[in-house]
């Protein structure tokens, strides 16, 4: 962007060159026509008062000088032509939501071509000047509260980022939920030249809570009225947007409209596209006062410095107090009050073309209006990797930052007051979505899920969830979307995201393809007290079983499960393919156990455990298939966790098609070699962190 900023300096330099070169050339020629104070003719026809040799040399010099003079004059003419073209050309820019264009000349407003619906081409000639300087920051304010609004903000911001070329500064007036979600999203998005500031919406409630409001947005729908007080005092102008806006062009084109404000114009608004303020939508419909059809406040340009000088706060408060004496409450929140102020002071408004805010709600007549950046820190980390390393792609995944949208759906849960509450933690991709309803039926407690989805899959998931009575009836399930990036499934990153946002003291670290036994949630809470997990380092093991049948009559008790084991309907998990993973659980002892029993760590042990929320995270170097849970259990052992098997707990793995990553593991030799390399490096890291005690992991690996 600095290059664009220098554009003006280059333009000025070229102008000075055009003006100065002829003068310099003339002075040079004039000075050169004198020798010892006597005029010297430049004409080759005139003789010189010297020897013939000198005359010949002088003639050659004069001829060379004449050629240079002609070249300079030709360059000057070319520069003049370019400057004339650049200054005389009127740029056309694509505008609004349906690609119409109009002149950017100061104060022209809508052109006749635009009103007639004529679409012009967008000129891209090199002489065209940008609407807004590329280094100029565009400020955008958004009021956002809750889970649903946060999801809408993501769509809005993505549409702005898709088209923008300027630095952006988002001012988000948000409640605690929206701030947590959006702060994480922007942090993991790592978009360059974007700054985000949050302003506590709860602290502003007292400013507008006195206004009765029937609008569905509630008190947050009134907060745009107090932006002059809320936003920094040195901020002169801002674009204010509703969360349901989507941009189809560069927001800089809207920012440029500020230059068209004249006189006392301080508000840029689009005329309302419904008959709401005309009062003829239904019988006895009585709207707030408005100028004609009124104005819609979904998109507002605010000249904050002028509004403050006009004492905007007093202006809208006095108007609201006066109108509320007769209207009793607002129907459209801040929009009613903005329109009442404009009714009394029409000079405040600059009317924006309608395509800047096409309104698609009921009763509107909108049909009349129809890249390579990266984080420097990440680049430094990647530059330290050897691109010739056969395992480079595996190592690279560890540093990949994924866009993360926390609480994609509404979440509401208060942990039990007895400090025994347990959250089930799992991760999944689109192909395991069918497990969600079944898990919700088996586990009534809170759940934290990380879903690895593309943008399109996130929308499919949204439709799936909203169409499910089971999922919509559960408000204690937190869905965190981690957007796809890279070629491997980041299994441990997903687990860490789900773990990080657990709100209960304990976590049940499970996988999405397991169904917990009925009543496991309450059983685990009792076991937390029995085994004193609050003050000891223990990992409670829930024994894992599996079935090869897609239709299973789920066992309702341990006795029924043992019977199914004996009949061959169930098996201990991975008995046929990976016995070592769960053998230390000691299933033979579990069959007859009535009290919890301790087991020792062994190589490749990977049970499903219940631990305190402060347990170590999963190691991110392990992606796709292999050693992701094994490494975590190894670190729990290194931190001296005791492994305690619960005698009356169980979970059952349900059959499904093999994942893409396990297929790669089985078919790709290099995949297996890289996994072995990563294992060895992890064990070396363990030795450095835990010293002599960690040597047993190397020994166990060599003996296994």
Buried (B, 14 or more C-beta within 10 A) or exposed (E): BEEBEEEEEEBEEEBEBBEEBEEEBEEBEEEEEEEEEEEEEBEEEEEBEEEEEEBEEBBEEBEEBBEEBEEBEEEBEEBEEEBEEBEEEEBBBBBBBBEBBBBBEEEEBBBEBBEEEEEBEEEEEEBBEBBBBBBBBBBBBBBBBBBBBBBBBBBBBBBBBEBBBBBBBBBBBBBEBBBBBBBBBBEBBBBEBBEBEBBEBEEBBEBBEEBEBEBEBEBBBBBBBBBBEBBEEEBBBBBBBBBEBBBBBBBBBBBBBBEBBEEEBBBBBBBBBBBBBBEEEEEEEEBBBBBEBBBBBBBBBBBBBBBBEBEBBEBBBEBBEEBBEEBEEBBBBBBBBBBBBBBEBEEBBBBBBBBBBBBEEEEBEBEEBEEEEEBEEEEEBBEEBEEEEEBBBBBBBBBBBBBBBBBBBBBEBEBBEEEBBBBBBBBBBBEBBEBBBEBBEBBBBBBBBBBBBBEEBBEEBBEBBEEBEEBEEBEBBBBBBBBBBEBBBBBBBBBBBBBBBBBBBBBBBBBBBBBBBBBBBEBBBEBBEEBEBEEEBBBBBBBBBBBEEEEBEBBEEBEEBBEBBEEEBBBBBBBEEEEBBBBBBBBEEBEEBEEBBEBEBBBBBBBBBBBBBEBBEBBBBBBBBBBBBBBBBBBBBBBEBBBBBBBBBBBBBBEEEEBBBEEBBEEEEEBBEBBBBBBEEBBEBBBEEBEEBBEBBBEBBEEE
